Amino acid sequence: MIIYDKLNEVVKNTPKSGIRKFFDLANTMEGVVSLGVGEPDFATPWHIRSEAIYAIEKGNTFYTSNLGLLELRTEISKYLNRRFDVLYNPNSEIIVTSGASEGIDLVFRSLLNQGDEVIIITPSYVAYEPLVKLAGGTCVLVEAKVDNEFKLTKQMLLDAISDKTKILFLNYPSNPTGGVMSYEDYVEIVDIIKEKEIFVISDEIYAELTYDGKFCSIASFDEIKDQVILMSGYSKAYAMTGWRIGYLCANETLINAFLMIHQYSSMCASVIGQIAAVEASKNGDNAVIEMCESFHMRRNFIVNNLNRIGLKCFMPKGAFYVFPSIKETGLTSEQFCEQLLQQQKVAVVPGTAFGAAGEGFIRISYAYSIDEIKVALERIEEFLVNIKSV
């Protein structure tokens, strides 16, 4: 039997993550400075870890409700209201997922019928397009431009909408660009969303890491709240990537639809992770602020130095990535990253890992120590000097 021929056709045609490609290659080499993966270099704060340890010692290792611990859903509701002026009923409008990534999959599989269109702002995180296709949907890619700080404009949205549009997918602050949408930016598109009766998935996993001004959630607009699915989690803001705790907030009818899949595919998120997340929500605000301040400092350092050495770089207003242009080198994004890795042992991600609109850019994560960032910048500068001398 030729097993490969028996696989699902969509799965066979799904490419490997461009982020992991360079990460895996870097792991085979000695002395590599890797700025490729979007994972905080901080350990999960001790008070969160200790709460999880205590739960294990007490034997609290059983299933939770499919929706997740009510205590956690209550704390999520309080947190969103406290930080972002958004209110959801913990009993019926919140579901805890195994990371925000499971949440994305649940929403697409719950909402999409064959051929339904999903508008995605690109460059975009690598998982969005494959998950749309695996759910039977069609991606409509809208290219955001650095000249407009990678935002979605009213005209861009109008041009992308068709009679098959089911979902507008937003990710602000953005991975990979660091772009942010303000309250004023959302005002321009809210009426269109309401009139066209389309759903909005708002991936707000980087909401806490907003540096210039206050973060605004599109779920805060009451006139479209029932059309919005707010998606977030604990990985980035609390340095809890490996705990795999995310959540979805939405209208009760939508939550019940997500629950239909979640109850069969994963049952519930890890109870230990949920207990840790309760502690994070209750007592983690100070740690979030401290980590955000550190990322803010690193952002300023890396952007200023990238521009100094000749890589034109937009100042991102959120997340922990920079997206500098490498167009003046004459290399493609793939060529730049491959040669940088081989010649200077620095691993970054080609912009094309985030879609064709990423050509001419690279993504660098600054969720690493300032010492690692300094070494990487020195090596990148030497690489650029060598290119020019050829």
PyMOL commands that set and color helices and strands:
alter all, ss='L'
color gray80, all
select helices_A, chain A and resi 3-6+9-12+18-26+46-57+70-84+99-111+128-134+146-148+154-160+183-196+218-220+222-227+241-243+252-265+271-283+285-309+327-329+333-344+351-354+356-358+370-389
alter helices_A, ss='H'
color red, helices_A
select strands_A, chain A and resi 33-34+94-97+117-122+138-143+165-171+199-203+228-233+246-249+321-322+346-347+349-350+362-365
alter strands_A, ss='S'
color yellow, strands_A
deselect
rebuild
show_as cartoon
